[in-house]
Amino acid sequence: MCPPRTAAYRSRTTMDTGNAHDPFSRRSGDTPDRGVVAALRADPALAPLRRSLGVYYGDPERETAMDALYARFLRPGDLAFDIGAHVGDRVGSFRRLGARVVALEPQPLCVRAIRSLYAGDGEVTPVAAACGAEPGTIMIYVNSANPTVSTASAGFVRAADGAGGWEGQVWDAAIETPSTTLDALIDAYGVPAFTKIDVEGFEDAVLAGLSRPLPALSFEFTTIAREVALRCLDRLAALGPYRFDLALGESQTLSFGHWVSTADMAAHLRALPHSANAGDIYCLAGGG
């Protein structure tokens, strides 16, 4: 989840300074409960997350598009991993589709929000940890004003410094957190039907901790750190045959509409203008 450059991203750029969206315009039967969202937004201790909670839980059209996208990969009863869950909006989508969810998030405020939002839902397992190449502990560089872009990658912080579209972003604190691997999560919970990875320039390290192909996954890319995404493509190619598509920003729409090769996706990434900023690459094992 990265600061925006285009209109599709603008709601993600800064801290909340008011009611960016009405968080109460929820559809009946959705998860999580709108009253819990409102209570969390009103909690002074969670002020840095207020805007994220309003944006990510306040747009029914976005949720409908998100559910349609993930329905390509998930069916009721499937297992999903959300690596870098932030405030858990993807958890909500996965649950609306009937999937069981393991939600990994290292930031204490975000973990608190996820546990509150999905309290009592036995099909959501929050894990307060980062994910990387090996188990242990890891340093998280925290953007206190915009926790959406906190990261375990010092290189990502350096790449953002002075980059267009990233003005004003400051990583002003650091915390040490437990870290696990995808392999360890699979050993503990099973093989996920879909894995979403959004960890601000640390996606290649997450995939370095995976030793087997997964059926389907997505990983975030940014135009300030294209080399991370290229390493992710290389890692997946080493694990097995994959085909790819991508969605820019928070569009929830696949750009190609068909699956392309590793070489074609790499070429597309290299050719994207800086202003494209960020998006997610979707990966399907075996082509399709």
C-alpha positions as CSV (number, residue, x, y, z in Angstrom):
1,M,0.0,0.0,0.0
2,C,1.8,3.1,-1.3
3,P,1.3,6.8,-1.4
4,P,-0.6,7.7,-4.6
5,R,0.2,9.8,-7.5
6,T,-3.0,9.4,-9.5
7,A,-6.6,10.0,-8.4
8,A,-7.0,6.3,-7.8
9,Y,-4.5,6.6,-5.0
10,R,-5.1,10.0,-3.5
11,S,-7.0,8.8,-0.5
12,R,-4.0,6.9,0.7
13,T,-1.5,9.7,0.8
14,T,-1.8,11.4,4.1
15,M,-3.1,11.1,7.7
16,D,-6.8,11.5,8.3
17,T,-7.8,15.2,8.7
18,G,-11.6,14.6,8.6
19,N,-14.3,12.3,7.2
20,A,-12.7,11.3,3.9
21,H,-15.6,8.8,3.4
22,D,-18.7,7.9,5.4
23,P,-17.7,4.7,7.1
24,F,-21.3,3.8,7.8
25,S,-22.4,3.2,4.2
26,R,-22.0,-0.5,4.6
27,R,-24.0,-3.2,2.9
28,S,-25.9,-5.6,5.2
29,G,-24.2,-8.9,5.8
30,D,-20.7,-7.5,5.2
31,T,-17.8,-8.1,7.4
32,P,-16.6,-6.5,9.6
33,D,-19.4,-4.7,11.5
34,R,-19.7,-1.0,10.7
35,G,-20.1,-0.2,14.4
36,V,-16.7,-1.6,15.2
37,V,-15.2,0.4,12.4
38,A,-16.7,3.6,13.8
39,A,-15.5,2.8,17.3
40,L,-12.0,2.2,16.1
41,R,-12.0,5.5,14.1
42,A,-13.1,7.3,17.2
43,D,-10.4,5.8,19.4
44,P,-7.6,8.4,20.0
45,A,-5.0,5.6,20.4
46,L,-5.7,4.6,16.8
47,A,-5.6,8.1,15.3
48,P,-2.8,7.2,12.8
49,L,-5.2,4.5,11.3
50,R,-8.3,6.7,11.2
51,R,-8.0,7.5,7.5
52,S,-7.2,4.0,6.5
53,L,-10.2,2.7,8.4
54,G,-12.4,5.2,6.7
55,V,-11.0,4.6,3.2
56,Y,-10.7,0.8,3.3
57,Y,-14.0,0.2,5.0
58,G,-16.1,3.0,3.6
59,D,-16.5,2.3,-0.2
60,P,-19.1,-0.4,-1.1
61,E,-18.2,-0.1,-4.9
62,R,-14.6,-0.8,-4.1
63,E,-15.5,-3.7,-2.0
64,T,-17.7,-5.2,-4.7
65,A,-14.8,-4.9,-7.2
66,M,-12.4,-6.4,-4.8
67,D,-14.6,-9.3,-4.1
68,A,-15.1,-10.0,-7.8
69,L,-11.3,-9.9,-8.3
70,Y,-10.5,-12.3,-5.5
71,A,-13.4,-14.6,-6.4
72,R,-11.2,-15.7,-9.4
73,F,-8.9,-17.3,-6.8
74,L,-10.9,-18.2,-3.7
75,R,-13.9,-20.4,-3.0
76,P,-15.8,-21.1,0.2
77,G,-13.7,-23.1,2.6
78,D,-10.4,-22.2,1.0
79,L,-7.4,-20.9,3.0
80,A,-6.0,-17.5,2.3
81,F,-2.8,-15.8,3.6
82,D,-2.8,-12.0,3.9
83,I,0.9,-11.0,4.3
84,G,1.0,-7.4,5.4
85,A,-2.6,-7.1,6.4
86,H,-2.5,-3.4,7.5
87,V,-6.1,-2.8,8.8
88,G,-7.5,-6.0,7.2
89,D,-9.7,-4.9,4.3
90,R,-8.5,-7.8,2.2
91,V,-9.3,-10.1,5.2
92,G,-12.9,-8.7,4.9
93,S,-13.0,-9.6,1.2
94,F,-11.6,-13.1,1.7
95,R,-14.2,-13.7,4.5
96,R,-17.1,-12.4,2.3
97,L,-16.0,-15.1,-0.2
98,G,-16.1,-17.7,2.5
99,A,-12.4,-18.3,2.9
100,R,-10.4,-18.9,6.1
101,V,-7.7,-16.3,6.6
102,V,-4.4,-16.1,8.3
103,A,-3.6,-12.4,8.6
104,L,0.1,-11.5,9.2
105,E,0.9,-8.0,10.4
106,P,3.8,-6.7,12.4
107,Q,2.6,-3.2,13.5
108,P,0.9,-3.3,17.0
109,L,-1.7,-0.7,16.1
110,C,-2.7,-2.6,13.0
111,V,-2.8,-5.9,14.8
112,R,-5.1,-4.3,17.5
113,A,-7.4,-3.1,14.7
114,I,-7.6,-6.5,13.0
115,R,-8.3,-8.3,16.3
116,S,-11.1,-5.8,17.1
117,L,-12.6,-5.9,13.6
118,Y,-12.7,-9.7,13.4
119,A,-13.2,-10.5,17.1
120,G,-15.3,-13.7,17.4
121,D,-14.6,-14.8,13.9
122,G,-13.0,-18.1,14.3
123,E,-12.1,-18.3,10.6
124,V,-9.6,-15.3,11.0
125,T,-6.3,-16.0,12.6
126,P,-4.3,-12.8,13.2
127,V,-0.5,-13.3,13.5
128,A,1.5,-10.5,15.0
129,A,4.7,-10.9,13.0
130,A,6.5,-10.0,9.8
131,C,7.4,-12.4,7.0
132,G,10.8,-12.8,5.5
133,A,13.5,-15.1,4.1
134,E,14.1,-16.8,7.5
135,P,12.5,-16.9,10.9
136,G,13.8,-14.8,13.8
137,T,13.4,-11.1,14.4
138,I,13.4,-8.2,12.0
139,M,13.4,-4.4,12.2
140,I,10.3,-2.5,10.9
141,Y,10.8,1.1,9.9
142,V,7.6,2.9,10.9
143,N,6.0,5.8,9.2
144,S,4.0,7.1,12.2
145,A,1.9,9.5,10.2
146,N,1.1,7.0,7.5
147,P,1.5,3.4,8.8
148,T,0.3,2.1,5.5
149,V,3.9,2.4,4.2
150,S,5.8,1.1,7.1
151,T,8.4,-1.4,5.9
152,A,11.1,-3.9,6.8
153,S,13.2,-2.6,3.8
154,A,15.8,0.0,4.4
155,G,16.3,0.1,0.7
156,F,12.7,1.0,0.2
157,V,13.0,3.9,2.6
158,R,16.1,5.2,0.7
159,A,14.3,4.8,-2.7
160,A,11.4,6.9,-1.5
161,D,13.6,9.7,-0.3
162,G,13.2,12.5,-2.9
163,A,11.1,10.4,-5.3
164,G,8.1,12.1,-7.0
165,G,4.9,11.1,-5.4
166,W,6.5,10.3,-2.0
167,E,7.0,13.9,-0.8
168,G,6.6,14.3,2.9
169,Q,6.8,10.6,3.8
170,V,9.0,10.1,6.9
171,W,10.0,6.9,8.6
172,D,10.5,8.2,12.1
173,A,10.6,5.2,14.3
174,A,11.8,1.6,14.3
175,I,10.5,-1.5,16.1
176,E,11.9,-5.0,16.3
177,T,9.3,-7.7,15.7
178,P,9.1,-11.5,15.3
179,S,9.5,-12.7,11.7
180,T,8.4,-16.0,10.1
181,T,8.4,-17.4,6.6
182,L,5.8,-18.6,4.1
183,D,7.2,-22.1,4.5
184,A,6.6,-22.0,8.3
185,L,3.1,-20.6,7.8
186,I,2.3,-23.4,5.4
187,D,3.6,-26.0,7.9
188,A,1.4,-24.4,10.6
189,Y,-1.8,-23.7,8.7
190,G,-1.7,-25.6,5.4
191,V,-1.2,-24.6,1.7
192,P,-3.2,-21.4,0.9
193,A,-5.3,-21.3,-2.2
194,F,-4.4,-17.6,-2.5
195,T,-1.7,-15.5,-0.8
196,K,-1.6,-11.7,-0.9
197,I,1.8,-10.1,-0.2
198,D,1.9,-6.3,0.3
199,V,5.0,-5.4,2.4
200,E,6.4,-2.2,0.9
201,G,9.5,-3.3,-0.9
202,F,10.1,-6.4,1.1
203,E,8.2,-8.8,-1.2
204,D,11.3,-10.4,-2.6
205,A,12.4,-11.4,0.9
206,V,9.0,-12.9,1.6
207,L,9.2,-15.0,-1.5
208,A,12.8,-16.1,-0.6
209,G,11.2,-17.8,2.4
210,L,9.0,-20.0,0.1
211,S,10.4,-23.3,-1.3
212,R,7.3,-24.6,-3.1
213,P,5.0,-23.2,-5.7
214,L,1.6,-21.8,-4.5
215,P,-1.6,-22.1,-6.6
216,A,-2.1,-18.3,-6.8
217,L,-0.7,-15.2,-5.2
218,S,-0.3,-11.5,-5.6
219,F,2.6,-9.2,-4.7
220,E,2.8,-5.4,-4.7
221,F,5.2,-3.5,-6.9
222,T,6.3,0.1,-6.9
223,T,8.0,2.1,-9.6
224,I,10.6,3.4,-7.1
225,A,11.7,-0.2,-6.5
226,R,11.0,-2.1,-9.7
227,E,14.0,-4.4,-9.1
228,V,12.2,-5.9,-6.1
229,A,9.3,-7.0,-8.3
230,L,11.7,-8.3,-10.9
231,R,13.4,-10.4,-8.3
232,C,9.9,-11.7,-7.3
233,L,9.3,-12.8,-10.9
234,D,12.6,-14.6,-11.0
235,R,11.9,-16.3,-7.7
236,L,8.5,-17.6,-8.9
237,A,10.0,-18.8,-12.1
238,A,12.5,-20.8,-10.1
239,L,9.7,-22.4,-8.2
240,G,7.6,-23.5,-11.2
241,P,5.7,-22.2,-14.2
242,Y,3.6,-19.1,-13.6
243,R,1.5,-16.7,-15.7
244,F,0.8,-13.1,-14.7
245,D,-1.5,-10.1,-14.8
246,L,-1.5,-6.9,-12.8
247,A,-3.8,-4.3,-11.3
248,L,-2.7,-0.7,-11.1
249,G,-3.2,1.1,-7.8
250,E,-6.4,0.3,-6.0
251,S,-8.3,-0.3,-9.3
252,Q,-9.1,-3.9,-8.5
253,T,-9.1,-4.5,-12.3
254,L,-6.6,-6.7,-14.1
255,S,-5.0,-4.7,-16.9
256,F,-4.3,-7.4,-19.5
257,G,-7.4,-9.5,-19.0
258,H,-5.3,-12.6,-19.9
259,W,-2.3,-14.3,-18.4
260,V,1.2,-13.3,-19.7
261,S,4.6,-14.8,-19.4
262,T,7.4,-13.9,-16.9
263,A,9.3,-12.2,-19.7
264,D,6.3,-10.2,-20.9
265,M,5.5,-9.1,-17.3
266,A,9.1,-8.1,-16.7
267,A,9.1,-6.0,-19.8
268,H,5.8,-4.4,-18.9
269,L,7.2,-3.5,-15.5
270,R,10.3,-1.9,-16.9
271,A,8.2,0.2,-19.4
272,L,5.7,1.6,-16.8
273,P,6.1,5.3,-16.3
274,H,7.1,6.5,-12.8
275,S,3.7,8.0,-12.4
276,A,2.1,4.5,-12.4
277,N,3.5,4.4,-8.8
278,A,2.3,1.0,-7.6
279,G,0.0,-1.9,-8.1
280,D,-0.2,-5.6,-7.6
281,I,1.0,-8.5,-9.8
282,Y,-1.3,-11.5,-9.8
283,C,0.4,-14.9,-10.3
284,L,-1.3,-18.1,-11.3
285,A,0.6,-21.4,-11.2
286,G,0.8,-23.4,-14.4
287,G,-0.5,-20.7,-16.6
288,G,-4.2,-20.5,-17.4
